[in-house]
Structure formats: C-alpha cells, structure tokens
Amino acid sequence: MPLLISELLGSVFQVILFSVIPFIWWVITSRKKENFLKWIGLKKLKKESSMVSTLIITVAATLIYCILTSSYVIKNLEGVTTATSQFAGQSYIGIAAALAYGYLRTGLSEELVFRGFLLKRLSSKFGYVIGNILQALLFGLLHGVPFGIATKNIGVMIVLTLLPGAFGYFQGWLNEKRFGGSIIPSWILHGTINFISAVLTI
C-alpha cells in the first residue's frame, strides 16, 4: 500500500510541477486567445487520415522502439537501477501503482511538456519539422543523460538518447499529423509502454 500511495502522490505532484512553466507561459502569451487545456493539446481528437494506416504505423513503430530499447537495456544496463525497479517483487498493489506511474507520473507529465508545450511553441517559432526535432532531442536527452551518468558510458548515453528521441519524434508526428494536435494519442501510447515496462518487473 505505501508504494501505491507514494506513486499516486508523486504522480499528482509531478503533473502539477510539469504544468507550472507551460501554465505561466500561457497566462503571459495566450490567456485571452485560447483556454489552457486546448492550448496545451488536451483536446478532442480530430482524425486527419485513415485509422487503419495510423494503427498499423503506430504498432510497427512501437514494436521496433520497444524491441530495440529493451534488448539494448538488457545487454548494457545490468545492475543499473531504473524507474521501474521499484515495482520488482510487488503484487497486485504493484499493478495499481504501475498504472499511476505509467499514465500519470510519466505519460501525462512528459506529454504535457514535450508534445504539448515544447512541440507546439517550437513549431510556431521554427516550423513543425524543426520544432518536432528539437522537442524529440530534449526528450531523448531526458532519458539518455541519466543513464550515461549512471553507467559512465557515453555510448549508453547516445543510444538511450537516440532511441527515445526518435520515438518522441514519432509521437509528435502522430499527434500533429494524424490527430489534429491532440496529445491524447501520445499520452495513451507513452503511458501504455511505461505501464507494461513496470508490470514486467513485478
């Protein structure tokens, strides 16, 4: 039970924390033009192409990302504590905590910042392609740098920056080009991957 309570409280705190800078930015620049949730991308999905092709592309991209990342992590990060290590040995409480971890602490908070705030602001300044590359690079660095420091291995840092970065670019494309700028698709996808990763350690 302490893990579930800790994860729920931590998730709420992280979502709030990750929303502070976007909210202040919105108050200063866009408060009179658009409500905050729509501005950040928490809005109704708008299908802009075939759902079948979108589903096929999403499943293929996700499988490639998960296979490459998990095989690299298994081979190169033995003994390194990861974010999902806390769920090891937990029972059904671990599954409930993993839901909060996957969909709130990491999925929602990171999507608000990267695909919601950064991608939309950078795209309006530099155009979609550059904006998506920049947010994806920052997203990749958020993952790669801690592992590079933990392992003292530049190769680990580079690979674990590039793989999440490439998937972050894909998530930006999915939201902006297939669902009218809503971050809900990448939130669901991101949360599901992290939830499954956590459950697999239980």
C-alpha positions as CSV (number, residue, x, y, z in Angstrom):
1,M,0.0,0.0,0.0
2,P,2.8,2.5,0.7
3,L,4.0,2.1,-2.9
4,L,0.6,2.9,-4.3
5,I,0.1,6.0,-2.1
6,S,3.6,7.1,-2.8
7,E,3.1,6.7,-6.5
8,L,-0.2,8.5,-6.6
9,L,1.1,11.4,-4.6
10,G,4.2,11.6,-6.6
11,S,2.2,11.4,-9.9
12,V,0.0,14.3,-8.9
13,F,2.9,16.3,-7.7
14,Q,4.9,15.7,-11.0
15,V,1.9,16.6,-13.2
16,I,1.4,19.8,-11.3
17,L,5.2,20.6,-11.4
18,F,5.5,19.9,-15.1
19,S,2.5,22.1,-15.8
20,V,3.8,25.2,-14.0
21,I,6.0,26.7,-16.7
22,P,3.5,25.9,-19.5
23,F,0.7,27.5,-17.4
24,I,2.8,30.6,-16.7
25,W,3.7,30.9,-20.4
26,W,0.0,30.5,-21.4
27,V,-1.1,33.2,-18.9
28,I,1.5,35.6,-20.3
29,T,1.0,34.9,-24.0
30,S,-2.3,33.2,-24.8
31,R,-4.8,33.5,-21.9
32,K,-7.1,35.7,-23.9
33,K,-6.9,33.7,-27.1
34,E,-7.5,30.1,-26.0
35,N,-8.2,28.0,-22.9
36,F,-5.2,26.3,-21.3
37,L,-6.2,22.7,-21.9
38,K,-6.8,23.3,-25.7
39,W,-3.6,25.4,-25.9
40,I,-1.5,22.5,-24.3
41,G,-3.1,19.9,-26.6
42,L,-5.5,18.2,-24.1
43,K,-8.4,18.4,-26.6
44,K,-10.7,16.2,-28.6
45,L,-9.1,14.0,-31.2
46,K,-9.5,15.1,-34.8
47,K,-8.9,12.3,-37.2
48,E,-7.0,13.5,-40.2
49,S,-6.3,10.3,-42.1
50,S,-7.2,6.6,-42.2
51,M,-7.4,5.0,-38.7
52,V,-6.2,1.7,-40.2
53,S,-3.0,3.1,-41.6
54,T,-2.4,5.1,-38.4
55,L,-2.9,2.0,-36.3
56,I,-0.5,-0.1,-38.4
57,I,2.2,2.6,-38.4
58,T,1.8,3.1,-34.6
59,V,2.0,-0.6,-33.8
60,A,5.1,-1.1,-36.1
61,A,6.9,2.0,-34.7
62,T,6.1,1.0,-31.1
63,L,7.3,-2.6,-31.6
64,I,10.5,-1.5,-33.2
65,Y,11.2,1.0,-30.4
66,C,10.4,-1.4,-27.6
67,I,12.4,-4.3,-29.1
68,L,15.5,-2.1,-29.8
69,T,15.3,-0.4,-26.4
70,S,14.6,-3.5,-24.3
71,S,17.3,-5.5,-26.0
72,Y,19.9,-2.7,-25.5
73,V,18.9,-2.2,-21.9
74,I,19.1,-5.9,-21.1
75,K,22.5,-6.1,-22.7
76,N,24.1,-2.9,-21.3
77,L,22.3,-1.9,-18.1
78,E,22.5,-5.0,-15.9
79,G,22.6,-3.9,-12.3
80,V,21.5,-0.3,-13.0
81,T,18.5,0.9,-11.1
82,T,15.8,2.1,-13.4
83,A,12.5,4.0,-12.8
84,T,10.6,0.7,-12.9
85,S,12.9,-1.1,-10.4
86,Q,10.6,0.0,-7.5
87,F,7.9,-2.4,-8.8
88,A,10.0,-5.5,-8.6
89,G,8.5,-8.1,-6.3
90,Q,5.3,-6.3,-5.8
91,S,1.9,-8.0,-6.0
92,Y,-1.5,-6.6,-7.3
93,I,-0.7,-3.3,-5.4
94,G,2.3,-3.0,-7.8
95,I,0.0,-3.2,-10.8
96,A,-2.2,-0.3,-9.4
97,A,0.9,1.7,-8.6
98,A,2.3,1.0,-12.1
99,L,-0.9,2.4,-13.6
100,A,-0.3,5.7,-11.8
101,Y,3.4,5.6,-12.8
102,G,2.7,4.9,-16.4
103,Y,-0.2,7.1,-17.2
104,L,0.2,10.0,-14.8
105,R,3.8,10.3,-13.5
106,T,5.5,9.7,-16.8
107,G,2.9,9.6,-19.5
108,L,0.8,12.7,-18.8
109,S,3.5,14.9,-17.2
110,E,6.1,14.2,-20.0
111,E,3.5,14.6,-22.8
112,L,2.3,17.9,-21.4
113,V,5.8,19.2,-21.5
114,F,7.3,17.7,-24.7
115,R,4.4,17.2,-27.1
116,G,2.1,19.7,-25.5
117,F,4.2,22.7,-24.6
118,L,7.6,22.4,-26.3
119,L,6.4,21.0,-29.7
120,K,3.6,23.5,-30.1
121,R,5.7,26.5,-29.0
122,L,8.8,25.5,-31.0
123,S,6.7,24.7,-34.1
124,S,5.1,28.1,-34.0
125,K,8.5,29.7,-33.9
126,F,10.6,27.5,-36.2
127,G,8.0,25.4,-38.1
128,Y,6.8,21.8,-37.5
129,V,9.8,19.8,-38.6
130,I,12.4,21.8,-36.6
131,G,10.0,22.0,-33.6
132,N,9.5,18.3,-33.6
133,I,13.2,17.6,-33.9
134,L,14.0,19.9,-31.0
135,Q,11.4,18.5,-28.7
136,A,12.4,15.0,-29.6
137,L,16.1,15.7,-28.9
138,L,15.2,17.2,-25.5
139,F,13.0,14.2,-24.7
140,G,15.8,11.9,-25.7
141,L,18.3,13.7,-23.5
142,L,16.0,13.4,-20.6
143,H,16.3,9.7,-20.9
144,G,19.9,9.2,-22.1
145,V,21.8,11.6,-19.9
146,P,20.8,10.0,-16.5
147,F,21.8,6.5,-17.9
148,G,25.0,7.9,-19.3
149,I,25.9,9.4,-15.9
150,A,24.8,6.2,-14.0
151,T,26.9,3.9,-16.3
152,K,29.7,6.5,-17.0
153,N,29.4,5.3,-20.6
154,I,29.0,7.8,-23.5
155,G,27.7,5.0,-25.8
156,V,24.9,4.3,-23.5
157,M,24.0,7.9,-23.2
158,I,24.0,8.3,-27.0
159,V,21.9,5.2,-27.8
160,L,19.4,5.9,-25.0
161,T,19.1,9.5,-26.2
162,L,18.6,8.5,-29.9
163,L,16.0,5.7,-29.3
164,P,13.6,7.7,-27.1
165,G,14.3,10.8,-29.2
166,A,13.3,9.0,-32.4
167,F,10.1,7.7,-30.7
168,G,9.4,11.2,-29.3
169,Y,9.6,12.5,-32.9
170,F,7.1,9.8,-33.9
171,Q,4.8,10.7,-31.1
172,G,4.9,14.4,-32.2
173,W,4.1,13.3,-35.7
174,L,1.2,11.1,-34.5
175,N,-0.4,13.9,-32.6
176,E,0.1,16.7,-35.0
177,K,-0.3,15.0,-38.4
178,R,-2.9,12.3,-37.5
179,F,-5.0,13.7,-34.7
180,G,-5.2,17.4,-35.1
181,G,-2.7,18.4,-32.5
182,S,-4.2,16.5,-29.5
183,I,-1.7,15.0,-27.1
184,I,-4.1,12.3,-26.1
185,P,-2.7,9.6,-28.6
186,S,0.9,10.1,-27.4
187,W,-0.3,10.1,-23.8
188,I,-2.1,6.8,-24.2
189,L,0.8,5.3,-26.1
190,H,3.5,6.6,-23.7
191,G,1.5,5.5,-20.6
192,T,0.9,2.1,-22.0
193,I,4.6,1.4,-22.8
194,N,5.6,2.6,-19.3
195,F,2.9,0.7,-17.6
196,I,3.8,-2.6,-19.4
197,S,7.5,-1.9,-18.6
198,A,6.7,-1.5,-14.9
199,V,4.4,-4.6,-14.8
200,L,7.1,-6.8,-16.4
201,T,9.3,-6.1,-13.4
202,I,6.7,-7.3,-10.9
